[in-house]
Amino acid sequence: MVFYICVKCSANYFFASVLKIHRLIQVIALLLSGVLLVLAIVFAEAKQAGRTCQNIAITIAGKAGPQLVEKGDLLERLTANTTTPILGAPLQALETRKIENIIKTNDFVRTGIAYKSWKGDLKIEILPRKPVARIIYPHHQGQYVDEDGTLLPLSDQYTARVLLVEAERLQGIKKNLREHAYGTALLALLNYIERDPFWRAQIVHMGIDEAGRIVMHTQISKQRVEFGFPEAMEEKLTKLKLFYKHIVPYKGWNTY
């Protein structure tokens, strides 16, 4: 009986010792992993410190082809607003926040992100503003308005194919349609038309009188639609779509 107890105690002591050794190995492995990680970071930073900018890669989100934001314009803006050339400059010397601020001075840039790659590239990702209409004022060249309501200048290089809006009432708005209640309602209507494929193809021109009443002109049959004020737009356009899709094909375009 005494022998059995001693054997049992020896076995427990053995397993406890093995467990302690296993835990010690885990702690040592964890410490080594931390040291290796720190060394890797230090090595990478030391290697990065010697790198210079070899390329400026600009990516503009959206459709291919001409846009209101062009890579050449952005490069010229960067060149004009930096004291030393970016290409060939040490990567650590490049201030990405400053580069982002320069890029955002372009009226057609909504957001811009700049960062440095391990290969020595300065990467710039651009999200351009999306015009939903071109507003034309009496005796004025006009301007674009984007989906957020921001008023944008016209571009000398590219003309966006968007809804034309002739207006007198909006001349008091300086930077954004949402500065006034009427502009906010109008923006909601413009975005509704832009996001609906049927109306985006149908409505090509919109006139706004001094009172704020809207008259729309359609692509097919050149009809004049007296829409009124920009309110209850979904209800009005739903009824109008039913008219175009079900009544007009039955009665014929020349009936109206």
ChimeraX commands (.cxc) that place a marker at each C-alpha (Angstrom):
marker #1 position 0.00,0.00,0.00 radius 0.5
marker #1 position 2.85,2.34,0.84 radius 0.5
marker #1 position 4.60,1.39,-2.39 radius 0.5
marker #1 position 1.45,2.19,-4.41 radius 0.5
marker #1 position 1.17,5.65,-2.85 radius 0.5
marker #1 position 4.82,6.43,-3.56 radius 0.5
marker #1 position 4.48,5.36,-7.19 radius 0.5
marker #1 position 1.38,7.54,-7.53 radius 0.5
marker #1 position 3.19,10.53,-6.01 radius 0.5
marker #1 position 6.14,10.04,-8.32 radius 0.5
marker #1 position 3.85,9.94,-11.35 radius 0.5
marker #1 position 2.11,13.16,-10.30 radius 0.5
marker #1 position 5.46,14.88,-9.76 radius 0.5
marker #1 position 6.64,13.73,-13.20 radius 0.5
marker #1 position 3.57,15.04,-15.01 radius 0.5
marker #1 position 3.77,18.35,-13.09 radius 0.5
marker #1 position 7.39,18.75,-14.13 radius 0.5
marker #1 position 6.54,18.03,-17.77 radius 0.5
marker #1 position 3.74,20.62,-17.64 radius 0.5
marker #1 position 6.11,23.25,-16.22 radius 0.5
marker #1 position 8.67,22.55,-18.93 radius 0.5
marker #1 position 5.95,22.78,-21.61 radius 0.5
marker #1 position 4.80,26.14,-20.27 radius 0.5
marker #1 position 8.38,27.38,-20.11 radius 0.5
marker #1 position 8.90,26.40,-23.75 radius 0.5
marker #1 position 5.71,28.30,-24.71 radius 0.5
marker #1 position 6.92,31.43,-22.90 radius 0.5
marker #1 position 10.34,31.23,-24.55 radius 0.5
marker #1 position 8.73,30.72,-27.99 radius 0.5
marker #1 position 6.46,33.71,-27.41 radius 0.5
marker #1 position 9.39,35.90,-26.39 radius 0.5
marker #1 position 11.41,34.79,-29.41 radius 0.5
marker #1 position 8.45,35.58,-31.70 radius 0.5
marker #1 position 8.22,39.07,-30.22 radius 0.5
marker #1 position 11.94,39.66,-30.65 radius 0.5
marker #1 position 11.82,38.44,-34.26 radius 0.5
marker #1 position 8.84,40.71,-34.98 radius 0.5
marker #1 position 10.64,43.74,-33.56 radius 0.5
marker #1 position 13.77,42.89,-35.56 radius 0.5
marker #1 position 11.69,42.51,-38.73 radius 0.5
marker #1 position 10.06,45.92,-38.20 radius 0.5
marker #1 position 13.42,47.57,-37.51 radius 0.5
marker #1 position 14.93,45.92,-40.58 radius 0.5
marker #1 position 11.98,46.96,-42.76 radius 0.5
marker #1 position 12.15,50.56,-41.55 radius 0.5
marker #1 position 15.89,50.66,-42.12 radius 0.5
marker #1 position 15.39,49.31,-45.62 radius 0.5
marker #1 position 12.54,51.75,-46.27 radius 0.5
marker #1 position 14.69,54.66,-45.10 radius 0.5
marker #1 position 17.01,54.12,-48.02 radius 0.5
marker #1 position 14.29,53.91,-50.64 radius 0.5
marker #1 position 13.34,56.75,-52.94 radius 0.5
marker #1 position 10.08,57.37,-54.77 radius 0.5
marker #1 position 10.29,55.62,-58.13 radius 0.5
marker #1 position 6.76,56.10,-59.40 radius 0.5
marker #1 position 3.52,57.99,-58.79 radius 0.5
marker #1 position 0.58,55.65,-59.35 radius 0.5
marker #1 position -2.81,57.40,-59.48 radius 0.5
marker #1 position -6.01,55.35,-59.52 radius 0.5
marker #1 position -9.32,57.08,-60.26 radius 0.5
marker #1 position -12.43,55.14,-59.35 radius 0.5
marker #1 position -15.31,54.96,-61.80 radius 0.5
marker #1 position -15.83,54.33,-65.47 radius 0.5
marker #1 position -13.02,54.07,-67.98 radius 0.5
marker #1 position -12.52,56.88,-70.47 radius 0.5
marker #1 position -12.59,60.68,-70.07 radius 0.5
marker #1 position -13.57,62.02,-66.65 radius 0.5
marker #1 position -13.79,65.35,-64.90 radius 0.5
marker #1 position -10.68,64.33,-62.95 radius 0.5
marker #1 position -7.60,63.58,-65.07 radius 0.5
marker #1 position -4.32,62.09,-63.86 radius 0.5
marker #1 position -2.32,64.73,-65.72 radius 0.5
marker #1 position -4.13,67.54,-63.89 radius 0.5
marker #1 position -3.42,65.93,-60.53 radius 0.5
marker #1 position 0.28,65.48,-61.33 radius 0.5
marker #1 position 0.53,69.13,-62.41 radius 0.5
marker #1 position -1.17,70.20,-59.19 radius 0.5
marker #1 position 1.28,68.15,-57.12 radius 0.5
marker #1 position 4.26,69.57,-59.01 radius 0.5
marker #1 position 3.05,73.15,-58.59 radius 0.5
marker #1 position 2.43,72.80,-54.86 radius 0.5
marker #1 position 5.56,70.94,-53.72 radius 0.5
marker #1 position 8.94,72.59,-53.20 radius 0.5
marker #1 position 11.00,69.54,-54.23 radius 0.5
marker #1 position 10.27,66.91,-56.91 radius 0.5
marker #1 position 8.40,63.87,-55.61 radius 0.5
marker #1 position 10.11,61.42,-57.96 radius 0.5
marker #1 position 13.50,60.57,-56.54 radius 0.5
marker #1 position 12.69,61.96,-53.10 radius 0.5
marker #1 position 13.24,59.71,-50.03 radius 0.5
marker #1 position 10.00,57.92,-49.21 radius 0.5
marker #1 position 10.27,58.90,-45.55 radius 0.5
marker #1 position 10.37,62.56,-46.56 radius 0.5
marker #1 position 7.04,62.37,-48.40 radius 0.5
marker #1 position 4.16,63.71,-46.28 radius 0.5
marker #1 position 1.10,61.78,-47.41 radius 0.5
marker #1 position -1.30,64.03,-45.48 radius 0.5
marker #1 position 0.04,67.10,-47.28 radius 0.5
marker #1 position -0.24,65.28,-50.62 radius 0.5
marker #1 position -3.87,64.40,-49.86 radius 0.5
marker #1 position -4.65,68.02,-49.04 radius 0.5
marker #1 position -3.13,69.16,-52.35 radius 0.5
marker #1 position -5.16,66.59,-54.29 radius 0.5
marker #1 position -8.38,67.64,-52.56 radius 0.5
marker #1 position -7.98,71.21,-53.82 radius 0.5
marker #1 position -9.18,69.87,-57.18 radius 0.5
marker #1 position -12.89,70.74,-57.32 radius 0.5
marker #1 position -13.77,67.41,-58.90 radius 0.5
marker #1 position -12.09,65.23,-56.24 radius 0.5
marker #1 position -14.46,63.98,-53.56 radius 0.5
marker #1 position -11.89,62.03,-51.52 radius 0.5
marker #1 position -8.22,61.25,-52.01 radius 0.5
marker #1 position -5.94,58.83,-50.16 radius 0.5
marker #1 position -2.14,58.79,-50.50 radius 0.5
marker #1 position 0.21,56.11,-49.17 radius 0.5
marker #1 position 3.68,54.66,-49.85 radius 0.5
marker #1 position 4.34,51.10,-50.99 radius 0.5
marker #1 position 7.31,48.90,-50.11 radius 0.5
marker #1 position 8.34,48.95,-53.76 radius 0.5
marker #1 position 8.99,52.66,-53.69 radius 0.5
marker #1 position 5.71,53.86,-55.23 radius 0.5
marker #1 position 3.61,56.76,-54.10 radius 0.5
marker #1 position 0.06,55.52,-54.54 radius 0.5
marker #1 position -2.89,57.90,-54.77 radius 0.5
marker #1 position -6.49,56.65,-54.88 radius 0.5
marker #1 position -9.13,59.12,-56.03 radius 0.5
marker #1 position -12.90,59.03,-55.70 radius 0.5
marker #1 position -14.19,61.71,-58.13 radius 0.5
marker #1 position -17.35,63.69,-57.68 radius 0.5
marker #1 position -20.30,62.48,-59.74 radius 0.5
marker #1 position -22.30,65.24,-61.47 radius 0.5
marker #1 position -26.03,64.60,-61.67 radius 0.5
marker #1 position -27.00,67.78,-63.52 radius 0.5
marker #1 position -25.66,70.85,-65.26 radius 0.5
marker #1 position -27.33,74.05,-64.12 radius 0.5
marker #1 position -27.57,76.90,-66.62 radius 0.5
marker #1 position -28.38,80.43,-65.46 radius 0.5
marker #1 position -29.44,83.40,-67.60 radius 0.5
marker #1 position -26.35,85.25,-68.84 radius 0.5
marker #1 position -24.09,82.74,-67.07 radius 0.5
marker #1 position -22.08,79.76,-68.26 radius 0.5
marker #1 position -23.46,77.56,-65.52 radius 0.5
marker #1 position -22.03,74.85,-63.32 radius 0.5
marker #1 position -22.40,71.19,-62.40 radius 0.5
marker #1 position -24.03,69.87,-59.25 radius 0.5
marker #1 position -22.95,66.51,-57.82 radius 0.5
marker #1 position -24.93,63.91,-55.91 radius 0.5
marker #1 position -24.11,65.61,-52.60 radius 0.5
marker #1 position -25.40,68.97,-53.82 radius 0.5
marker #1 position -21.95,70.53,-54.23 radius 0.5
marker #1 position -21.77,73.11,-57.02 radius 0.5
marker #1 position -18.81,72.52,-59.35 radius 0.5
marker #1 position -17.26,74.58,-62.14 radius 0.5
marker #1 position -17.44,73.43,-65.74 radius 0.5
marker #1 position -14.43,71.61,-67.17 radius 0.5
marker #1 position -12.49,72.82,-70.22 radius 0.5
marker #1 position -11.50,69.24,-71.09 radius 0.5
marker #1 position -14.61,67.17,-70.58 radius 0.5
marker #1 position -18.37,67.68,-70.73 radius 0.5
marker #1 position -20.43,65.37,-68.54 radius 0.5
marker #1 position -23.55,63.96,-70.19 radius 0.5
marker #1 position -26.08,64.84,-67.52 radius 0.5
marker #1 position -29.49,66.44,-67.18 radius 0.5
marker #1 position -29.62,70.12,-68.20 radius 0.5
marker #1 position -31.40,72.42,-65.76 radius 0.5
marker #1 position -32.23,76.02,-66.70 radius 0.5
marker #1 position -32.91,77.98,-63.55 radius 0.5
marker #1 position -33.21,81.50,-62.21 radius 0.5
marker #1 position -34.16,80.69,-58.63 radius 0.5
marker #1 position -30.86,78.98,-57.74 radius 0.5
marker #1 position -28.54,81.93,-58.32 radius 0.5
marker #1 position -28.52,82.79,-54.61 radius 0.5
marker #1 position -26.99,79.42,-53.70 radius 0.5
marker #1 position -23.21,79.70,-53.42 radius 0.5
marker #1 position -21.65,76.31,-52.68 radius 0.5
marker #1 position -24.27,73.61,-52.12 radius 0.5
marker #1 position -27.94,73.12,-53.04 radius 0.5
marker #1 position -28.64,72.07,-49.47 radius 0.5
marker #1 position -28.05,75.62,-48.27 radius 0.5
marker #1 position -31.79,76.19,-48.78 radius 0.5
marker #1 position -34.88,74.01,-48.37 radius 0.5
marker #1 position -35.82,74.36,-52.04 radius 0.5
marker #1 position -32.33,73.31,-53.14 radius 0.5
marker #1 position -32.50,70.27,-50.86 radius 0.5
marker #1 position -35.81,69.19,-52.41 radius 0.5
marker #1 position -34.47,69.78,-55.92 radius 0.5
marker #1 position -31.36,67.70,-55.16 radius 0.5
marker #1 position -33.54,64.81,-54.03 radius 0.5
marker #1 position -35.39,64.99,-57.36 radius 0.5
marker #1 position -32.16,65.13,-59.39 radius 0.5
marker #1 position -30.74,62.11,-57.57 radius 0.5
marker #1 position -34.00,60.21,-58.04 radius 0.5
marker #1 position -33.86,60.81,-61.80 radius 0.5
marker #1 position -30.15,59.92,-61.98 radius 0.5
marker #1 position -30.61,56.61,-60.14 radius 0.5
marker #1 position -33.61,55.49,-62.19 radius 0.5
marker #1 position -32.47,54.14,-65.61 radius 0.5
marker #1 position -35.85,54.91,-67.18 radius 0.5
marker #1 position -35.96,58.55,-66.12 radius 0.5
marker #1 position -32.26,59.09,-66.68 radius 0.5
marker #1 position -32.81,58.17,-70.34 radius 0.5
marker #1 position -36.13,59.99,-70.69 radius 0.5
marker #1 position -35.71,63.39,-69.01 radius 0.5
marker #1 position -33.10,65.46,-70.84 radius 0.5
marker #1 position -34.03,69.01,-69.88 radius 0.5
marker #1 position -35.62,70.73,-66.92 radius 0.5
marker #1 position -36.71,74.35,-66.61 radius 0.5
marker #1 position -37.34,76.13,-63.30 radius 0.5
marker #1 position -39.24,79.42,-63.23 radius 0.5
marker #1 position -38.81,82.19,-60.65 radius 0.5
marker #1 position -41.52,80.68,-58.45 radius 0.5
marker #1 position -39.72,77.32,-58.39 radius 0.5
marker #1 position -42.14,75.40,-60.60 radius 0.5
marker #1 position -40.50,72.74,-62.77 radius 0.5
marker #1 position -41.19,71.85,-66.40 radius 0.5
marker #1 position -39.55,68.72,-67.81 radius 0.5
marker #1 position -38.84,67.83,-71.43 radius 0.5
marker #1 position -38.52,64.20,-72.47 radius 0.5
marker #1 position -36.25,62.53,-74.99 radius 0.5
marker #1 position -38.99,60.65,-76.85 radius 0.5
marker #1 position -41.66,62.77,-78.54 radius 0.5
marker #1 position -40.22,65.93,-76.95 radius 0.5
marker #1 position -43.16,66.18,-74.58 radius 0.5
marker #1 position -43.52,68.95,-72.02 radius 0.5
marker #1 position -44.29,67.72,-68.51 radius 0.5
marker #1 position -45.50,70.32,-66.01 radius 0.5
marker #1 position -44.10,68.75,-62.85 radius 0.5
marker #1 position -44.70,71.65,-60.46 radius 0.5
marker #1 position -42.72,72.04,-57.26 radius 0.5
marker #1 position -40.14,69.38,-56.27 radius 0.5
marker #1 position -42.41,67.62,-53.82 radius 0.5
marker #1 position -44.19,64.25,-53.76 radius 0.5
marker #1 position -41.73,63.38,-56.53 radius 0.5
marker #1 position -41.95,59.60,-56.17 radius 0.5
marker #1 position -45.74,59.65,-56.44 radius 0.5
marker #1 position -45.67,61.97,-59.46 radius 0.5
marker #1 position -42.98,60.06,-61.33 radius 0.5
marker #1 position -44.60,56.68,-60.59 radius 0.5
marker #1 position -47.86,57.87,-62.16 radius 0.5
marker #1 position -45.98,59.38,-65.08 radius 0.5
marker #1 position -44.07,56.14,-65.66 radius 0.5
marker #1 position -47.35,54.20,-65.75 radius 0.5
marker #1 position -48.59,56.68,-68.33 radius 0.5
marker #1 position -45.53,56.19,-70.54 radius 0.5
marker #1 position -45.36,52.41,-70.20 radius 0.5
marker #1 position -49.03,51.46,-70.43 radius 0.5
marker #1 position -51.22,54.26,-71.79 radius 0.5
marker #1 position -48.99,55.83,-74.44 radius 0.5
marker #1 position -48.14,52.51,-76.20 radius 0.5
marker #1 position -51.87,51.76,-76.40 radius 0.5
marker #1 position -53.07,55.21,-77.48 radius 0.5
marker #1 position -50.04,56.19,-79.54 radius 0.5
marker #1 position -47.53,59.04,-79.14 radius 0.5
marker #1 position -49.43,61.36,-81.47 radius 0.5
marker #1 position -52.51,61.29,-79.24 radius 0.5
marker #1 position -50.87,63.52,-76.63 radius 0.5
marker link #1:1,2 radius 0.2
marker link #1:2,3 radius 0.2
marker link #1:3,4 radius 0.2
marker link #1:4,5 radius 0.2
marker link #1:5,6 radius 0.2
marker link #1:6,7 radius 0.2
marker link #1:7,8 radius 0.2
marker link #1:8,9 radius 0.2
marker link #1:9,10 radius 0.2
marker link #1:10,11 radius 0.2
marker link #1:11,12 radius 0.2
marker link #1:12,13 radius 0.2
marker link #1:13,14 radius 0.2
marker link #1:14,15 radius 0.2
marker link #1:15,16 radius 0.2
marker link #1:16,17 radius 0.2
marker link #1:17,18 radius 0.2
marker link #1:18,19 radius 0.2
marker link #1:19,20 radius 0.2
marker link #1:20,21 radius 0.2
marker link #1:21,22 radius 0.2
marker link #1:22,23 radius 0.2
marker link #1:23,24 radius 0.2
marker link #1:24,25 radius 0.2
marker link #1:25,26 radius 0.2
marker link #1:26,27 radius 0.2
marker link #1:27,28 radius 0.2
marker link #1:28,29 radius 0.2
marker link #1:29,30 radius 0.2
marker link #1:30,31 radius 0.2
marker link #1:31,32 radius 0.2
marker link #1:32,33 radius 0.2
marker link #1:33,34 radius 0.2
marker link #1:34,35 radius 0.2
marker link #1:35,36 radius 0.2
marker link #1:36,37 radius 0.2
marker link #1:37,38 radius 0.2
marker link #1:38,39 radius 0.2
marker link #1:39,40 radius 0.2
marker link #1:40,41 radius 0.2
marker link #1:41,42 radius 0.2
marker link #1:42,43 radius 0.2
marker link #1:43,44 radius 0.2
marker link #1:44,45 radius 0.2
marker link #1:45,46 radius 0.2
marker link #1:46,47 radius 0.2
marker link #1:47,48 radius 0.2
marker link #1:48,49 radius 0.2
marker link #1:49,50 radius 0.2
marker link #1:50,51 radius 0.2
marker link #1:51,52 radius 0.2
marker link #1:52,53 radius 0.2
marker link #1:53,54 radius 0.2
marker link #1:54,55 radius 0.2
marker link #1:55,56 radius 0.2
marker link #1:56,57 radius 0.2
marker link #1:57,58 radius 0.2
marker link #1:58,59 radius 0.2
marker link #1:59,60 radius 0.2
marker link #1:60,61 radius 0.2
marker link #1:61,62 radius 0.2
marker link #1:62,63 radius 0.2
marker link #1:63,64 radius 0.2
marker link #1:64,65 radius 0.2
marker link #1:65,66 radius 0.2
marker link #1:66,67 radius 0.2
marker link #1:67,68 radius 0.2
marker link #1:68,69 radius 0.2
marker link #1:69,70 radius 0.2
marker link #1:70,71 radius 0.2
marker link #1:71,72 radius 0.2
marker link #1:72,73 radius 0.2
marker link #1:73,74 radius 0.2
marker link #1:74,75 radius 0.2
marker link #1:75,76 radius 0.2
marker link #1:76,77 radius 0.2
marker link #1:77,78 radius 0.2
marker link #1:78,79 radius 0.2
marker link #1:79,80 radius 0.2
marker link #1:80,81 radius 0.2
marker link #1:81,82 radius 0.2
marker link #1:82,83 radius 0.2
marker link #1:83,84 radius 0.2
marker link #1:84,85 radius 0.2
marker link #1:85,86 radius 0.2
marker link #1:86,87 radius 0.2
marker link #1:87,88 radius 0.2
marker link #1:88,89 radius 0.2
marker link #1:89,90 radius 0.2
marker link #1:90,91 radius 0.2
marker link #1:91,92 radius 0.2
marker link #1:92,93 radius 0.2
marker link #1:93,94 radius 0.2
marker link #1:94,95 radius 0.2
marker link #1:95,96 radius 0.2
marker link #1:96,97 radius 0.2
marker link #1:97,98 radius 0.2
marker link #1:98,99 radius 0.2
marker link #1:99,100 radius 0.2
marker link #1:100,101 radius 0.2
marker link #1:101,102 radius 0.2
marker link #1:102,103 radius 0.2
marker link #1:103,104 radius 0.2
marker link #1:104,105 radius 0.2
marker link #1:105,106 radius 0.2
marker link #1:106,107 radius 0.2
marker link #1:107,108 radius 0.2
marker link #1:108,109 radius 0.2
marker link #1:109,110 radius 0.2
marker link #1:110,111 radius 0.2
marker link #1:111,112 radius 0.2
marker link #1:112,113 radius 0.2
marker link #1:113,114 radius 0.2
marker link #1:114,115 radius 0.2
marker link #1:115,116 radius 0.2
marker link #1:116,117 radius 0.2
marker link #1:117,118 radius 0.2
marker link #1:118,119 radius 0.2
marker link #1:119,120 radius 0.2
marker link #1:120,121 radius 0.2
marker link #1:121,122 radius 0.2
marker link #1:122,123 radius 0.2
marker link #1:123,124 radius 0.2
marker link #1:124,125 radius 0.2
marker link #1:125,126 radius 0.2
marker link #1:126,127 radius 0.2
marker link #1:127,128 radius 0.2
marker link #1:128,129 radius 0.2
marker link #1:129,130 radius 0.2
marker link #1:130,131 radius 0.2
marker link #1:131,132 radius 0.2
marker link #1:132,133 radius 0.2
marker link #1:133,134 radius 0.2
marker link #1:134,135 radius 0.2
marker link #1:135,136 radius 0.2
marker link #1:136,137 radius 0.2
marker link #1:137,138 radius 0.2
marker link #1:138,139 radius 0.2
marker link #1:139,140 radius 0.2
marker link #1:140,141 radius 0.2
marker link #1:141,142 radius 0.2
marker link #1:142,143 radius 0.2
marker link #1:143,144 radius 0.2
marker link #1:144,145 radius 0.2
marker link #1:145,146 radius 0.2
marker link #1:146,147 radius 0.2
marker link #1:147,148 radius 0.2
marker link #1:148,149 radius 0.2
marker link #1:149,150 radius 0.2
marker link #1:150,151 radius 0.2
marker link #1:151,152 radius 0.2
marker link #1:152,153 radius 0.2
marker link #1:153,154 radius 0.2
marker link #1:154,155 radius 0.2
marker link #1:155,156 radius 0.2
marker link #1:156,157 radius 0.2
marker link #1:157,158 radius 0.2
marker link #1:158,159 radius 0.2
marker link #1:159,160 radius 0.2
marker link #1:160,161 radius 0.2
marker link #1:161,162 radius 0.2
marker link #1:162,163 radius 0.2
marker link #1:163,164 radius 0.2
marker link #1:164,165 radius 0.2
marker link #1:165,166 radius 0.2
marker link #1:166,167 radius 0.2
marker link #1:167,168 radius 0.2
marker link #1:168,169 radius 0.2
marker link #1:169,170 radius 0.2
marker link #1:170,171 radius 0.2
marker link #1:171,172 radius 0.2
marker link #1:172,173 radius 0.2
marker link #1:173,174 radius 0.2
marker link #1:174,175 radius 0.2
marker link #1:175,176 radius 0.2
marker link #1:176,177 radius 0.2
marker link #1:177,178 radius 0.2
marker link #1:178,179 radius 0.2
marker link #1:179,180 radius 0.2
marker link #1:180,181 radius 0.2
marker link #1:181,182 radius 0.2
marker link #1:182,183 radius 0.2
marker link #1:183,184 radius 0.2
marker link #1:184,185 radius 0.2
marker link #1:185,186 radius 0.2
marker link #1:186,187 radius 0.2
marker link #1:187,188 radius 0.2
marker link #1:188,189 radius 0.2
marker link #1:189,190 radius 0.2
marker link #1:190,191 radius 0.2
marker link #1:191,192 radius 0.2
marker link #1:192,193 radius 0.2
marker link #1:193,194 radius 0.2
marker link #1:194,195 radius 0.2
marker link #1:195,196 radius 0.2
marker link #1:196,197 radius 0.2
marker link #1:197,198 radius 0.2
marker link #1:198,199 radius 0.2
marker link #1:199,200 radius 0.2
marker link #1:200,201 radius 0.2
marker link #1:201,202 radius 0.2
marker link #1:202,203 radius 0.2
marker link #1:203,204 radius 0.2
marker link #1:204,205 radius 0.2
marker link #1:205,206 radius 0.2
marker link #1:206,207 radius 0.2
marker link #1:207,208 radius 0.2
marker link #1:208,209 radius 0.2
marker link #1:209,210 radius 0.2
marker link #1:210,211 radius 0.2
marker link #1:211,212 radius 0.2
marker link #1:212,213 radius 0.2
marker link #1:213,214 radius 0.2
marker link #1:214,215 radius 0.2
marker link #1:215,216 radius 0.2
marker link #1:216,217 radius 0.2
marker link #1:217,218 radius 0.2
marker link #1:218,219 radius 0.2
marker link #1:219,220 radius 0.2
marker link #1:220,221 radius 0.2
marker link #1:221,222 radius 0.2
marker link #1:222,223 radius 0.2
marker link #1:223,224 radius 0.2
marker link #1:224,225 radius 0.2
marker link #1:225,226 radius 0.2
marker link #1:226,227 radius 0.2
marker link #1:227,228 radius 0.2
marker link #1:228,229 radius 0.2
marker link #1:229,230 radius 0.2
marker link #1:230,231 radius 0.2
marker link #1:231,232 radius 0.2
marker link #1:232,233 radius 0.2
marker link #1:233,234 radius 0.2
marker link #1:234,235 radius 0.2
marker link #1:235,236 radius 0.2
marker link #1:236,237 radius 0.2
marker link #1:237,238 radius 0.2
marker link #1:238,239 radius 0.2
marker link #1:239,240 radius 0.2
marker link #1:240,241 radius 0.2
marker link #1:241,242 radius 0.2
marker link #1:242,243 radius 0.2
marker link #1:243,244 radius 0.2
marker link #1:244,245 radius 0.2
marker link #1:245,246 radius 0.2
marker link #1:246,247 radius 0.2
marker link #1:247,248 radius 0.2
marker link #1:248,249 radius 0.2
marker link #1:249,250 radius 0.2
marker link #1:250,251 radius 0.2
marker link #1:251,252 radius 0.2
marker link #1:252,253 radius 0.2
marker link #1:253,254 radius 0.2
marker link #1:254,255 radius 0.2
marker link #1:255,256 radius 0.2
view
